[in-house]
């Protein structure tokens, strides 16, 4: 009888202990969280995310939803890792608040953040919108800087005070922007795990003047005027072969260290798309997702794709890790070669591909026919955030690739 009582007491103590332990294991609350990146000098970049029961996260930017399953909890510490990019959020949490730093190790960049559960508005407004920004905007970034000046096209849709859209440039787009018009002030932001963008501008008389912030390391002015007929230069006219060159040549290692060149048997007598990219580049990721989908859905013995990765990772080992992470996440079926380590400089990229007049953008795609001739070089990528322009790209890409593969 005494033994039974001891066992019963031991069972009671054990179950009480386990229940107490279980009660102490906390997670952030399920639901919507408002996130603010502190850019310094009073500037804050907000976005929204959803924390799920399985400890996954979804980040929202307009129509974009970015799922992140790489969430690690340890006592009161939390680590949020993007499935592709190296950027990581490290912090501490309670059920209602998370705070810490957004870190990009290879670039030595750190941006403080704070998250609060339950807030559902991206931007908090003070006034009703008294400006309408729906439409096309002819835009110039760094307008007074002869060397840094570049053009863009703003494409926006406004419903009441809510604004979505993007800026297209000659080298790509600024992703899914989401924001508001607060009185006569336009505020837009996006966070995709690689880039944190904030745009603020005053809007009056069909003109906007403001500033673009990239994280806490870059700020530049921009100006825009409403122009529904405005178009950027064609993407196929910006990069081309220099005089004296008639083909593309390179030899770079794949993730296993094997040297690969266009002279290899796998590329002979085939149409080849050479993709200049970086694993750190969101526009490149959009393009890789599309190329992967097209390649898998259009099995063709006459077509090959090969990517050349220009990586800012400080070591070759880190760069290879980034390439393999990208390949696993997107299930990329074609080779990604390591072209450069330690810098994403376009000038250095041009040194690796001296036959080009310049490498103006990541990504850039070079279309080579079965005879090895360069038929087209497409600068940049109009991703899904550009809507109609993305659909136009897909139509033209498929038409042109079909034409090349059907040639004898």
N, C-alpha and C positions, 0 to 999 in steps of 0.2 A: 504493500500500500504506500509506504514511504517512497519507494522507487518511482511509483506512478506519479505521486505528487511532484517529485523532483523533475520528472520528464515534462509534466504539464506546465510547471513553472518555467522551465527552460524553453519550451515551445512558445509560451506567452511572451517571454523576454525577447526571443528571436524575431517573432512576428512584429512586435512593437518596434524593435530596432530597424527592421527592414521597412516598415511603414514610415518611420521617421526619415530614413535615408531617402526613400522615394519622394517624400514631401519636399526634401531639401534640393532635389534635382530640378532646377528651373530652366526654362527656355524663354526666349523672347515671346511676347504675346502673338497669337495668330491674328492676321489681319493686315490692314494698311499701315505703312510707316512713312512718315515724312522725313526725308534726309536732306541735310544741309552741309555742303562743303564750304569751309571757311577759306575764302581766297585772299583774305587780308584787307586791311584798310577799309573795313566795313562792307566789303562785297561778299555776298553769299550766293551760292549756286544750289538751288533746290531741285529735288526730284522725288518721285514716289516709288515705293516698292511694296510688295506683298510678301509677308512671312507665312509659310505654310506649315501644316502639321508635321510633314516629313522632314522639316528643317531645310527645305529648299526655299529659294527666293526668286521672285520675278520682279525685274526692274521695268518700269513703264516710261516710254517716251512716245507721246502721241500714239500712233498705231503699232509701234514696236513693243514687243515683249521679249525680254532677255531672261531666260531661265538659268539659274545658277544653283547647281546641286552641291558644289564644293564648299559646304558650310561646316566648320568644325567648332564644337563647343567643349570647353574644358573649364569646369567650375564656373567662374564669372567671366571667362575670356571667350572671345568669338573671333574666328578668322573666316573671311568670305573671299573665295578664290574664283576668278572667272574661268570658264572651261577652255578658253583659248589664250587670252591675253595674260601678261605677267602681272598686271596691276592687282594688288591685294588690299583688302580692308582688314585692319587688325584693331581690335578694341576690347572694351569690357562692357558688360550688359547687366541690366536689371530687366524685369518683365516689361517695363514701359520705356526705357531709355537705353540707347547704345551710343557710346562715344569712343573715338580713337583716331586713327590716321589711315588715309588712303595712300599707298606706297607704290612707287615704280622703282624697284631696286636698281636696274641697269642705268637709269637716268638720275639716280639720287634725288628723286622728287618725293616730297611728303606734303600732303594736304590734310589738315585736321577736318574731322566730320563729327556731326551729332545727328542721331536719329531719334524720333519721338513717335510712339505708337498712337494711332487713332486719328491723326490729322489727314484729311483727304484732299486738301487743296495744295497744288504745287506752289503757286505764288499767292500771297495774301495781297489783295487790292485795297486801296483807300478810296478810289473814286470809280464811278461808272465810266465805261469807255466812251470817249467823245471823238475818237478817230476810228476809221475803218481801213484795215491794211490788206484786205483780200485783193489778190491780183499779183502782177509781176512788177519787180522793182529792179531798175538798172543800178548796180551797186559797185562801189570802188572801195577797197580796203587800203589803208595807209595812203590816202590820196595825195598827201604832200611829201611822200617819200619816193623819189624817182627809182631807187633800187628795189624797195620793198613793195611798191604799188602793184596791186593786181585787181582784176575785174571779177564780178560775180553777178548772178541773177537770183534775186530773192523771189520765192514762190510761196505765197501764204494764203491761208483760208481762215476767216474769222467768223465765229458764231457768237453773238453777244460780246463778251469780253475775252473769250477763249480763242487762242491763235495756235495753229499748227502749220508746219511747212518746213522749208529748208532754204539754204543758200547753195546754189550750184556755182562752181568755179570751173575753170578750164582743166583742172586736175581732179575733180571729183565733187562730192557734196558734203555738207556739214551735218549729215545724218538727220534723224528725226528730231526736229525742234518742237518744243511744246511750251506754251506760255500764255501770256495775257496782254491786253491793253489796259493799263491802269491810268485813267484820265487820258492824257496825251503821251504816255510813256509805254513803249513796247518792251516787254521782257520775255526772253526765250532762253531755254536751257536744254541740255541733253547730257546724259551720262551713260556710257556703254561699256565701262570696264577698262577701256583704253584711253578714252578722251573725256574730259569734262569741259564743256563749252557753255559760256554765258554770253548773251547778247543783250545790251540795253541801249535804247535809242529814244530820242524825243521825236514825235511825229507831228508835223504841221504843214498844211498846204501841199500835200502830196510829196513831201520831202522828209526824209528821216536822217538824223545825225546821231551817232552813238559810238559805243566801244564794244569790241569783241575781246573776251577773256578766255584764254585756254589755261585751265587750272590756275595756279598762283604764280606761274612762271612767264606768262606772255599776255600782253595787252596791246591792242592797236585800235586806232579810230576807223570808222567807216561812215560813208555817206551814201544815200540812195534816193532815187527819184522814181515816181511811178511811171512805168513805160510798158504798156501791154504788148507792144510789138518787139520788145528787146530780145535779142538772141545772142548767145556766146559764139565765138569762132568754132568751127567744126573740129571735133576731137581728132579727126583723121589727118589734119593738116599741120599739126604742131611739132611732131617728132618724125624724122626721116633719116635715111642713110646719107652719110656724107659723100661728096663727090670722090670717086676713086674706089668706092666700096660697092659690091653687088650682092653681098650676103652677110648673114649674121654668123659669127663664130664665137664659141666659148668652150671651156672645159672646167667644170666645177664638181665637187664631191656631193654625193647624196648622203642621206642620214647614216648610212652604213660605211661611209668612207670610199665608196666606189666612184671613180671619176667618170663623168658622163659628158658627152658632147653630141652635137648634131650629126657628127660623122658616124655615130653608132648605128648598128644594124636596125634597131627598133624604130629609127626615124627615117630611114632611107625610102625614097619614093612615096612618102606620105605627106599629107598636109600636117603642119606642126604649128601650134599656137604656143609661143614663148611668152610667159607671164612674168613680168618684173614686179616684185611684191615684197612685203615684209610681214612677218607673223604679228607684228605690233599694230598693223594698219587696218582700221575698221572697214574702209572702202575696199581694201584687198580681200577682207573676209567676205564681204557681200559678193564680190566677184567670184571668189573661190567656191562659195556655196552654189552660185549659178552654174559655173563651169562643171562642178562635180555632178550636179543634177543633170545637166545636158549630156555630159560624157556617159553617165550610167544609162540614160534613157535613149541614147542614140549610138548604140554600139556600132562602131565602124572601123574596119581594119585599115582604112585609109586615113584615119585621124589620130594624132597624138597631141597631148598637152604636156608641157614641162614648165615648172615654175622656178624662178631664180630668186632666192630669198636674200635680201639685203638687211642684215640684222644689227641692231644697236647693242645687243647683249655683249658683255665685256669679254667673254671667253667663247671659244668654239664649242665647249661642252654645253654651256648655257644656251647657245644658239641652236644646237642640235636638239636639246630638250624642248625648246619652243617649237621647232619644226614638227617633232613627233607629237607634241601636245595638240597642235593644230590638225595634223593628219588623223589622229584618233578621234578628236571631237567632231570633225566634219566628215570623216571617213573619205578623205581625199584619195581617189584611185590612181592619180598620176604622180610622177616623181617631183619632189621639191628639193632643189639643190641649194647648197650653202654657197652663195656668191660673195658674201662680205660679212665680217664680224667687227664689232666695236663702233660702228657708225652707220647711220641711215642717210648720210650725206649723198645728195644726188650728184654732186661733182665727183665724188669718189666712185659712185656707181658708173658714171660716164667713163672713168678710167678703165673700168672692167669691160666696158662695151664701147670701145673707141670708134666704132663704125657709125654710131648714132650722133646726130648733131647735138643732142642733149637728152638726158633723162630728166624730163620735166615733172613727172608725177609717179607716185606709187598709188595704184597700179598703172602699168602700161602693158599693152598686149601687142605682140608682133605676129602677124599672120604670114606664114611661109607656105608656098605651094609645093607640089610634088617634085618640082624640078629644083627646089631649094631657093627660089627667088622670093624676096620680100614683096608681098602684094599690098600690105596695108599695115600701118602702125597706129593703134588707137590709144590716145592719151587719156588717163583717168578712167572713172567708172561712175555712171549715173545709177546709183543704187535704188532700191525700192522706195526710199523716202522721196524720190523725185517724181513718182507717179507716172505721168505720161511719158516722160523722157526715158524712164526705165523700160517701159513697154516698147518704145521705139527702138531702144538698143537691142532688146531681145529679138524683135522682128528682123532687124538688119543683120544681127549676128548670125542667126539661123539661116537666113537667105544667103549670106556671103559664104559661110562654111559649107553649105550644101553645094554651092557653085564650085568651090575649090575641090571638094571631094569627087565631084562628077567629072572633072577634067581628066583627060587621059595623060 
